[in-house]
């Protein structure tokens, strides 16, 4: 598949599809799936919001500043899994996982990220792409890790090649970047569908681990 070559710094040259039809198809997929997901998951989201409010009060949904395509900042939404008083600390450091069993369940299952379907519908994110990071860590990683900025050539994603291969949260930045660059170099609608399928296939297991009190990944609030 042919495409334009974009410079990503540090000698990295990433080939991206140049066909407008391809980009439109990717956006159409984002709109269709996020719209359907928001409608179908509305009862589940309402239940999660109610239980969170009854257990720990408000807010039930929080917004965090993240870095997206082209280095643009946007507000990423998720269900709150940690006490309100700890939220400010999450902008500049990795936080320990929630102690509350409900927060642990949401975090391990990944259900805390359902509000990001709204980010996808708005166009802040895509269904598939490099996971967005907080500005503080982006600045640090760009200083320490060659080619880290190349992750911002595409929209950030709810899921990505790094995540389905187990590289998420407080894991090796180099390995996560390796997966992100692989995605950038092999970006295609078929690859997106493969990642979405792997993500969906892993959800039942994640929910079972969460219900059984599985181990947390240490990531943002």
Backbone as JSON, one array per atom type, in Angstrom:
{
  "sequence": "XXXXXXXXXXXXXXXXXXXXXXXXXXXXXXXXXXXXXXXXXXXXXXXXXXXXXXXXXXXXXXXXXXXXXXXXXXXXXXXXXXXXXXXXXXXXXXXXXXXXXXXXXXXXXXXXXXXXXXXXXXXXXXXXXXXXXXXXXXXXXXXXXXXXXXXXXXXXXXXXXXXXXXXXXXXXXXXXXXXXXXXXXXXXXXXXXXXXXXXXXXXXXXXXXXXXXXXXXXXXX",
  "N": [[0.84, -1.19, 0.0], [0.69, 2.08, -0.97], [1.89, 5.35, 0.09], [2.25, 8.58, 1.71], [5.39, 9.84, 2.9], [6.3, 10.64, 6.1], [8.3, 12.67, 8.16], [9.55, 11.79, 11.31], [11.37, 12.67, 13.12], [14.61, 12.17, 14.69], [15.68, 10.6, 12.69], [13.71, 8.8, 11.99], [11.49, 7.61, 9.61], [8.28, 7.45, 8.74], [5.93, 5.65, 6.98], [2.82, 6.57, 5.84], [-0.57, 5.92, 4.89], [-1.61, 7.5, 1.92], [-4.03, 7.86, 0.72], [-7.06, 9.5, 0.52], [-9.48, 8.23, 0.77], [-8.92, 6.07, 2.4], [-8.34, 7.28, 4.88], [-10.81, 8.42, 5.38], [-12.36, 6.13, 5.65], [-11.28, 5.05, 8.0], [-11.99, 7.04, 9.84], [-14.75, 6.89, 9.56], [-15.19, 4.33, 10.57], [-14.44, 4.78, 13.23], [-16.47, 6.61, 14.02], [-18.81, 5.09, 13.62], [-18.44, 2.8, 15.31], [-17.96, 3.98, 17.83], [-20.33, 5.42, 18.22], [-22.26, 3.35, 18.21], [-21.23, 1.93, 20.37], [-21.53, 3.75, 22.51], [-24.31, 3.9, 22.65], [-25.1, 1.19, 23.07], [-23.69, 0.6, 25.36], [-24.73, 2.3, 27.22], [-26.6, 1.58, 29.36], [-24.83, 0.02, 30.95], [-22.83, 1.9, 31.52], [-24.35, 3.71, 33.0], [-24.93, 2.15, 35.22], [-22.35, 1.69, 36.24], [-21.66, 4.32, 36.88], [-23.59, 4.9, 38.85], [-22.99, 3.03, 40.9], [-20.37, 3.81, 41.49], [-20.83, 6.42, 42.43], [-22.44, 5.88, 44.68], [-20.61, 4.49, 46.27], [-18.26, 6.06, 46.5], [-18.9, 8.71, 46.07], [-19.04, 11.84, 44.22], [-16.79, 13.35, 41.75], [-18.03, 11.06, 39.23], [-17.08, 10.63, 36.74], [-14.0, 11.57, 35.37], [-11.81, 14.05, 33.94], [-8.79, 14.15, 32.16], [-5.82, 15.85, 31.15], [-4.34, 15.08, 28.13], [-1.92, 14.2, 25.59], [-2.33, 14.42, 22.18], [-2.74, 13.85, 18.65], [-0.28, 15.44, 16.72], [0.76, 16.7, 18.93], [-1.2, 18.06, 20.22], [-3.17, 19.09, 22.99], [-5.77, 17.49, 24.83], [-8.86, 16.72, 26.54], [-9.19, 13.78, 28.22], [-11.52, 11.28, 29.03], [-12.67, 9.28, 31.77], [-13.96, 6.75, 33.99], [-13.83, 7.41, 37.43], [-11.47, 5.9, 39.56], [-9.97, 6.2, 41.8], [-9.52, 7.86, 45.01], [-10.81, 11.21, 45.34], [-9.03, 13.09, 46.39], [-6.53, 12.29, 45.54], [-6.27, 12.82, 42.87], [-4.97, 15.07, 41.71], [-2.27, 14.48, 41.97], [-1.83, 12.62, 40.01], [-1.13, 13.77, 37.61], [1.59, 14.12, 37.4], [3.01, 11.92, 38.28], [3.35, 8.32, 38.53], [0.71, 6.48, 39.91], [-0.17, 4.35, 42.66], [-2.28, 1.45, 42.37], [-5.91, 1.44, 42.76], [-7.25, 1.03, 46.07], [-9.76, 0.39, 46.82], [-12.15, -2.17, 46.32], [-14.07, -1.93, 44.26], [-13.02, 0.07, 42.59], [-10.71, -1.3, 41.86], [-11.82, -3.4, 40.38], [-12.96, -2.01, 38.18], [-10.62, -0.94, 37.05], [-8.93, -3.18, 36.44], [-10.57, -4.62, 34.7], [-10.83, -2.81, 32.66], [-13.09, -1.36, 32.22], [-13.27, 1.17, 33.18], [-12.49, 2.84, 31.17], [-14.48, 3.22, 29.33], [-15.84, 5.77, 28.92], [-14.18, 6.98, 27.07], [-15.08, 6.45, 24.57], [-16.59, 8.61, 23.89], [-14.61, 10.52, 23.49], [-13.55, 9.44, 21.15], [-15.7, 9.68, 19.37], [-15.9, 12.46, 19.28], [-13.59, 13.05, 17.94], [-11.17, 13.48, 19.16], [-9.67, 11.26, 19.67], [-8.84, 8.02, 18.26], [-10.22, 4.76, 17.61], [-8.15, 2.94, 17.46], [-4.71, 3.25, 18.02], [-1.63, 4.82, 19.16], [-1.51, 4.87, 22.71], [-2.63, 7.7, 24.56], [-0.6, 10.0, 26.4], [0.21, 11.74, 29.47], [1.02, 15.28, 29.62], [3.31, 15.94, 31.22], [4.79, 13.55, 31.32], [5.15, 13.09, 28.62], [6.91, 15.16, 27.9], [9.13, 14.36, 29.4], [9.68, 11.78, 28.38], [10.22, 12.39, 25.72], [12.64, 13.66, 25.96], [14.24, 11.6, 26.9], [13.86, 9.3, 25.36], [14.6, 8.28, 22.17], [12.9, 9.27, 19.23], [10.37, 9.31, 20.38], [8.43, 11.26, 19.96], [7.31, 10.61, 17.54], [5.08, 9.11, 17.95], [2.97, 10.82, 17.94], [2.14, 11.31, 15.39], [-0.21, 10.21, 14.55], [-3.7, 10.01, 15.49], [-4.29, 9.48, 18.96], [-5.18, 6.36, 20.54], [-7.92, 4.3, 21.83], [-7.21, 1.7, 22.18], [-4.33, -0.24, 21.25], [-1.47, -1.5, 19.36], [0.61, -1.9, 21.16], [-0.79, -2.24, 23.57], [-2.38, -4.57, 23.2], [-0.39, -6.38, 23.15], [0.47, -6.49, 25.68], [1.91, -4.32, 26.72], [1.43, -1.86, 28.66], [0.51, 0.88, 30.84], [2.72, 1.27, 33.63], [5.1, 0.21, 32.25], [7.82, -0.98, 30.16], [8.99, 1.76, 28.43], [10.47, 1.83, 26.09], [9.78, -0.61, 24.84], [7.04, -0.21, 24.47], [7.14, 1.97, 22.73], [8.41, 0.75, 20.58], [6.39, -0.99, 19.7], [4.45, 0.93, 19.01], [5.73, 2.29, 16.91], [5.9, 0.21, 15.11], [3.2, -0.1, 14.51], [2.74, 2.4, 13.3], [4.24, 2.13, 10.99], [2.95, 0.12, 9.67], [0.36, 0.76, 9.33], [-3.0, 0.19, 8.66], [-6.37, -0.41, 7.56], [-7.09, -3.06, 7.86], [-5.21, -3.89, 9.77], [-6.01, -2.31, 11.92], [-8.56, -3.48, 12.39], [-7.75, -6.01, 13.16], [-6.44, -5.46, 15.6], [-8.59, -4.42, 17.06], [-10.18, -6.71, 17.18], [-8.51, -8.4, 18.71], [-8.48, -6.95, 21.05], [-11.22, -7.02, 21.8], [-11.52, -9.78, 22.09], [-10.0, -10.22, 24.32], [-11.43, -9.04, 26.38], [-13.45, -10.56, 27.9], [-11.8, -12.24, 29.47], [-10.39, -10.31, 30.9], [-12.43, -9.18, 32.45], [-13.14, -11.41, 33.97], [-10.74, -11.78, 35.4], [-10.75, -9.41, 36.83], [-13.05, -9.72, 38.41], [-12.18, -11.78, 39.96], [-10.33, -10.57, 41.48], [-7.88, -9.83, 40.25], [-4.43, -8.92, 39.44], [-3.38, -5.51, 39.42], [-2.55, -3.18, 36.82], [-0.19, -0.61, 36.98], [-1.1, 2.48, 36.3], [-2.31, 5.59, 34.93], [-4.63, 7.72, 36.77]],
  "CA": [[0.0, 0.0, 0.0], [1.5, 3.27, -1.08], [1.5, 6.43, 0.96], [3.2, 9.65, 1.9], [6.41, 9.6, 3.91], [6.36, 11.73, 7.05], [9.45, 12.62, 9.03], [9.16, 11.73, 12.72], [12.49, 13.05, 13.96], [15.58, 11.14, 15.07], [15.93, 9.72, 11.56], [12.59, 7.9, 11.74], [10.62, 7.99, 8.51], [7.12, 6.58, 8.86], [5.07, 5.68, 5.81], [1.41, 6.59, 6.15], [-1.39, 5.86, 3.69], [-1.9, 8.82, 1.38], [-5.32, 7.9, 0.07], [-8.09, 10.14, 1.32], [-10.54, 7.25, 1.04], [-8.51, 5.25, 3.54], [-8.51, 8.08, 6.08], [-12.24, 8.56, 5.61], [-12.85, 4.85, 6.17], [-10.86, 4.93, 9.4], [-12.83, 7.94, 10.63], [-16.1, 6.34, 9.53], [-15.19, 3.22, 11.52], [-14.44, 5.38, 14.56], [-17.78, 7.18, 14.31], [-19.81, 4.02, 13.69], [-18.25, 1.95, 16.48], [-18.12, 4.76, 19.06], [-21.75, 5.71, 18.37], [-22.92, 2.11, 18.63], [-20.76, 1.6, 21.71], [-22.15, 4.64, 23.5], [-25.72, 3.52, 22.79], [-25.22, -0.16, 23.65], [-23.09, 0.56, 26.7], [-25.35, 3.31, 28.08], [-27.04, 1.01, 30.64], [-23.66, -0.38, 31.72], [-22.19, 3.12, 32.02], [-25.2, 4.26, 34.05], [-24.75, 1.29, 36.4], [-21.02, 1.98, 36.79], [-21.72, 5.66, 37.48], [-24.39, 4.83, 40.08], [-22.24, 2.3, 41.93], [-19.24, 4.67, 41.88], [-21.36, 7.52, 43.23], [-22.88, 5.36, 45.97], [-19.47, 4.04, 47.05], [-17.21, 7.07, 46.75], [-19.35, 10.07, 45.81], [-18.75, 12.43, 42.91], [-17.32, 13.05, 40.42], [-17.91, 9.67, 38.81], [-16.24, 10.68, 35.53], [-12.98, 12.6, 35.46], [-11.12, 14.41, 32.71], [-7.35, 14.37, 32.29], [-5.17, 16.41, 29.97], [-3.47, 14.14, 27.43], [-1.31, 14.7, 24.35], [-2.83, 13.68, 21.04], [-2.1, 14.01, 17.35], [0.41, 16.7, 16.52], [1.11, 17.32, 20.21], [-2.34, 18.84, 20.73], [-3.72, 18.64, 24.26], [-7.21, 17.32, 24.89], [-9.35, 16.15, 27.79], [-9.54, 12.37, 28.13], [-12.51, 10.97, 30.07], [-12.72, 7.91, 32.29], [-14.59, 6.62, 35.29], [-12.87, 7.59, 38.52], [-11.18, 4.68, 40.31], [-9.17, 6.57, 42.96], [-10.11, 8.94, 45.8], [-10.72, 12.53, 44.72], [-7.87, 13.84, 46.88], [-5.29, 11.83, 44.9], [-6.32, 13.05, 41.44], [-3.99, 16.06, 41.26], [-0.94, 13.87, 41.91], [-1.72, 11.75, 38.85], [-0.62, 14.49, 36.45], [3.05, 14.18, 37.37], [3.67, 10.7, 38.74], [2.56, 7.1, 38.48], [0.06, 6.24, 41.18], [-0.51, 2.97, 42.98], [-3.65, 1.1, 41.99], [-6.94, 1.72, 43.77], [-7.4, 0.08, 47.16], [-11.18, 0.03, 46.88], [-12.42, -3.3, 45.42], [-14.8, -1.49, 43.07], [-12.04, 0.72, 41.72], [-9.85, -2.35, 41.3], [-12.59, -4.1, 39.35], [-13.04, -1.17, 36.98], [-9.29, -0.77, 36.47], [-8.44, -4.43, 35.86], [-11.44, -4.99, 33.58], [-10.77, -1.8, 31.61], [-14.38, -0.69, 32.07], [-13.12, 2.59, 33.52], [-12.15, 3.6, 29.97], [-15.63, 3.32, 28.42], [-16.16, 7.14, 28.51], [-13.34, 7.43, 25.97], [-15.85, 6.36, 23.33], [-16.99, 9.98, 23.6], [-13.43, 11.13, 22.89], [-13.43, 8.94, 19.79], [-16.77, 10.3, 18.58], [-15.55, 13.88, 19.1], [-12.42, 13.19, 17.08], [-9.94, 13.65, 19.95], [-8.96, 9.99, 19.63], [-9.33, 7.0, 17.36], [-10.36, 3.49, 18.3], [-6.84, 2.29, 17.48], [-3.58, 4.16, 17.88], [-0.82, 4.87, 20.38], [-2.24, 5.38, 23.87], [-2.22, 9.07, 24.89], [0.11, 10.14, 27.67], [0.1, 13.05, 30.12], [2.06, 16.2, 29.14], [4.54, 15.86, 32.02], [5.55, 12.38, 30.92], [5.54, 13.26, 27.23], [8.13, 15.98, 27.89], [10.23, 13.56, 29.93], [10.0, 10.68, 27.46], [10.82, 12.95, 24.5], [14.04, 13.94, 26.28], [14.98, 10.39, 27.23], [13.64, 8.19, 24.43], [14.65, 8.72, 20.78], [11.74, 9.07, 18.34], [9.1, 9.2, 21.09], [7.46, 12.2, 19.39], [6.67, 10.05, 16.36], [3.78, 8.57, 18.34], [1.94, 11.83, 17.77], [1.79, 11.48, 13.98], [-1.58, 9.75, 14.39], [-4.56, 10.17, 16.65], [-4.16, 8.51, 20.03], [-6.23, 5.35, 20.46], [-8.4, 3.62, 23.02], [-6.38, 0.51, 22.26], [-3.25, -0.18, 20.27], [-0.63, -2.68, 19.21], [1.35, -2.09, 22.41], [-1.69, -2.7, 24.62], [-2.79, -5.97, 23.0], [0.79, -7.2, 23.38], [0.78, -6.48, 27.1], [2.74, -3.19, 27.13], [0.57, -0.76, 29.06], [0.78, 1.35, 32.19], [4.1, 1.53, 34.02], [5.93, -0.84, 31.66], [8.95, -0.46, 29.4], [8.67, 2.79, 27.43], [11.12, 1.45, 24.85], [8.98, -1.64, 24.19], [5.8, 0.41, 24.02], [7.46, 2.77, 21.55], [8.68, -0.2, 19.5], [5.09, -1.42, 19.18], [3.8, 2.07, 18.38], [6.38, 2.53, 15.62], [5.48, -0.88, 14.21], [1.86, 0.26, 14.05], [2.86, 3.54, 12.39], [4.82, 1.7, 9.72], [2.09, -0.88, 9.04], [-0.99, 1.25, 9.53], [-3.98, -0.16, 7.63], [-7.68, -0.71, 8.13], [-7.05, -4.45, 8.28], [-4.45, -3.96, 11.03], [-6.91, -1.77, 12.94], [-9.58, -4.48, 12.71], [-7.08, -7.08, 13.91], [-6.21, -4.98, 16.97], [-9.9, -4.35, 17.7], [-10.59, -8.08, 17.47], [-7.69, -8.89, 19.82], [-8.95, -6.24, 22.25], [-12.53, -7.57, 22.16], [-11.34, -11.16, 22.52], [-9.39, -10.22, 25.64], [-12.28, -8.42, 27.39], [-14.03, -11.5, 28.87], [-10.77, -12.66, 30.4], [-10.09, -9.19, 31.79], [-13.53, -9.07, 33.41], [-13.01, -12.53, 34.92], [-9.62, -11.48, 36.31], [-11.18, -8.33, 37.71], [-13.99, -10.27, 39.38], [-11.42, -12.65, 40.85], [-9.34, -9.77, 42.21], [-6.61, -9.93, 39.56], [-3.42, -7.9, 39.69], [-3.52, -4.24, 38.75], [-1.45, -2.5, 36.15], [-0.02, 0.72, 37.54], [-1.19, 3.48, 35.23], [-2.84, 6.86, 35.39], [-5.84, 7.62, 37.59]],
  "C": [[0.87, 1.24, 0.0], [1.04, 4.35, -0.14], [2.58, 7.47, 1.05], [4.18, 9.29, 2.98], [6.51, 10.82, 4.8], [7.58, 11.57, 7.93], [8.99, 12.66, 10.47], [10.31, 12.11, 13.64], [13.39, 11.88, 14.25], [15.79, 10.14, 13.93], [14.82, 8.76, 11.24], [11.75, 8.45, 10.6], [9.49, 6.98, 8.45], [6.23, 6.74, 7.64], [3.61, 5.58, 6.23], [0.61, 6.55, 4.87], [-1.74, 7.26, 3.22], [-3.27, 8.94, 0.78], [-6.38, 8.47, 1.0], [-9.18, 9.13, 1.68], [-10.2, 6.39, 2.25], [-8.74, 6.02, 4.85], [-9.99, 8.26, 6.41], [-12.84, 7.27, 6.16], [-12.49, 4.67, 7.64], [-11.73, 5.81, 10.3], [-14.27, 7.42, 10.67], [-16.23, 5.18, 10.51], [-15.23, 3.74, 12.95], [-15.83, 5.88, 14.94], [-18.82, 6.08, 14.51], [-19.67, 3.22, 14.99], [-18.45, 2.74, 17.78], [-19.59, 5.11, 19.29], [-22.51, 4.49, 18.86], [-22.52, 1.74, 20.06], [-21.4, 2.45, 22.78], [-23.61, 4.27, 23.73], [-25.85, 2.19, 23.52], [-24.71, -0.21, 25.08], [-23.72, 1.56, 27.67], [-25.87, 2.71, 29.38], [-25.88, 0.6, 31.54], [-22.98, 0.84, 32.32], [-23.01, 3.75, 33.14], [-25.04, 3.47, 35.34], [-23.41, 1.58, 37.05], [-21.03, 3.33, 37.5], [-22.48, 5.63, 38.8], [-23.61, 4.16, 41.2], [-21.07, 3.15, 42.42], [-19.71, 5.79, 42.78], [-21.78, 7.04, 44.62], [-21.7, 4.98, 46.86], [-18.54, 5.17, 47.43], [-17.63, 8.5, 46.42], [-18.99, 10.54, 44.41], [-17.37, 13.11, 42.94], [-17.15, 11.57, 40.08], [-17.08, 9.56, 37.54], [-15.26, 11.82, 35.69], [-12.38, 12.87, 34.08], [-9.66, 14.68, 33.0], [-6.82, 14.99, 31.01], [-4.21, 15.37, 29.4], [-2.97, 14.78, 26.15], [-1.76, 13.8, 23.2], [-2.05, 13.97, 19.77], [-1.49, 15.41, 17.21], [0.8, 17.41, 17.79], [-0.01, 18.14, 20.81], [-2.85, 18.23, 22.03], [-5.24, 18.5, 24.16], [-7.58, 16.7, 26.23], [-9.83, 14.72, 27.55], [-10.45, 12.02, 29.31], [-12.44, 9.5, 30.48], [-13.48, 7.92, 33.61], [-13.52, 6.7, 36.38], [-12.72, 6.28, 39.29], [-10.39, 4.96, 41.58], [-9.87, 7.67, 43.74], [-9.85, 10.31, 45.16], [-9.44, 13.25, 45.13], [-6.56, 13.41, 46.23], [-5.2, 12.24, 43.43], [-5.24, 14.0, 40.94], [-2.61, 15.45, 41.11], [-0.74, 13.06, 40.63], [-1.18, 12.44, 37.62], [0.89, 14.38, 36.3], [3.75, 12.93, 37.87], [2.73, 9.52, 38.58], [1.98, 6.85, 39.86], [-0.18, 4.75, 41.39], [-1.96, 2.71, 42.6], [-4.63, 1.38, 43.11], [-7.01, 0.62, 44.82], [-8.83, -0.42, 47.27], [-11.47, -1.11, 45.9], [-13.16, -2.9, 44.15], [-13.88, -0.8, 42.09], [-11.11, -0.28, 41.08], [-10.55, -3.1, 40.18], [-12.64, -3.29, 38.06], [-11.69, -1.08, 36.28], [-8.82, -2.03, 35.77], [-9.26, -4.83, 34.64], [-11.31, -4.04, 32.4], [-12.07, -1.06, 31.41], [-14.3, 0.79, 32.45], [-12.87, 3.45, 32.29], [-13.31, 3.74, 28.98], [-15.97, 4.76, 28.02], [-15.28, 7.66, 27.36], [-13.99, 7.2, 24.61], [-16.34, 7.74, 22.92], [-15.82, 10.75, 22.98], [-13.26, 10.71, 21.44], [-14.47, 9.61, 18.9], [-16.47, 11.77, 18.3], [-14.4, 14.08, 18.14], [-11.14, 13.48, 17.82], [-9.04, 12.43, 19.81], [-9.52, 9.14, 18.5], [-9.54, 5.73, 18.18], [-9.0, 2.83, 18.48], [-5.75, 3.32, 17.23], [-2.73, 4.1, 19.12], [-1.62, 5.45, 21.54], [-1.73, 6.77, 24.23], [-1.59, 9.15, 26.28], [-0.09, 11.56, 28.2], [1.26, 13.95, 29.71], [3.37, 16.1, 29.9], [5.41, 14.71, 31.55], [5.97, 12.44, 29.46], [6.83, 14.07, 27.14], [9.33, 15.16, 28.36], [10.65, 12.47, 28.95], [10.65, 11.21, 26.18], [12.28, 13.33, 24.72], [14.86, 12.65, 26.37], [14.92, 9.29, 26.17], [13.64, 8.7, 22.99], [13.36, 8.36, 20.04], [10.41, 8.98, 19.08], [8.03, 10.1, 20.47], [6.74, 11.65, 18.17], [5.32, 9.43, 16.68], [2.65, 9.54, 18.04], [1.64, 12.15, 16.31], [0.35, 11.09, 13.7], [-2.39, 10.1, 15.63], [-4.23, 9.1, 17.69], [-5.35, 7.55, 19.98], [-6.69, 4.84, 21.81], [-7.62, 2.33, 23.27], [-5.32, 0.6, 21.18], [-2.43, -1.46, 20.26], [0.17, -2.96, 20.49], [0.45, -2.71, 23.47], [-2.07, -4.16, 24.43], [-1.61, -6.92, 23.14], [1.29, -7.1, 24.82], [1.61, -5.31, 27.6], [1.84, -1.99, 27.4], [0.93, -0.35, 30.47], [2.27, 1.59, 32.42], [4.99, 0.37, 33.57], [7.02, -0.17, 30.82], [8.51, 0.53, 28.32], [9.27, 2.4, 26.08], [10.31, 0.39, 24.1], [7.65, -1.1, 23.69], [6.04, 1.22, 22.76], [7.74, 1.87, 20.35], [7.38, -0.67, 18.86], [4.37, -0.28, 18.46], [4.4, 2.37, 17.01], [6.04, 1.44, 14.62], [4.1, -0.58, 13.65], [1.92, 1.39, 13.04], [3.35, 3.11, 11.01], [3.91, 0.73, 8.97], [0.61, -0.51, 9.15], [-1.88, 0.86, 8.36], [-5.3, -0.46, 8.32], [-7.72, -2.16, 8.61], [-6.31, -4.63, 9.6], [-5.29, -3.41, 12.17], [-7.94, -2.81, 13.37], [-8.98, -5.65, 13.49], [-6.88, -6.69, 15.36], [-7.54, -4.9, 17.73], [-10.4, -5.75, 18.07], [-9.81, -8.64, 18.66], [-8.13, -8.24, 21.13], [-10.27, -6.83, 22.73], [-12.39, -8.98, 22.7], [-10.76, -11.24, 23.93], [-10.29, -9.68, 26.74], [-12.9, -9.42, 28.36], [-13.01, -11.97, 29.91], [-10.42, -11.56, 31.39], [-11.17, -9.02, 32.85], [-13.46, -10.19, 34.43], [-11.87, -12.3, 35.9], [-10.01, -10.41, 37.31], [-12.11, -8.86, 38.8], [-13.29, -11.16, 40.4], [-10.36, -11.9, 41.65], [-7.97, -9.84, 41.6], [-5.71, -8.75, 39.81], [-3.68, -6.66, 38.85], [-2.32, -3.9, 37.91], [-1.39, -1.1, 36.73], [-0.02, 1.71, 36.41], [-1.83, 4.72, 35.8], [-4.16, 6.67, 36.12], [-7.07, 7.33, 36.77]]
}
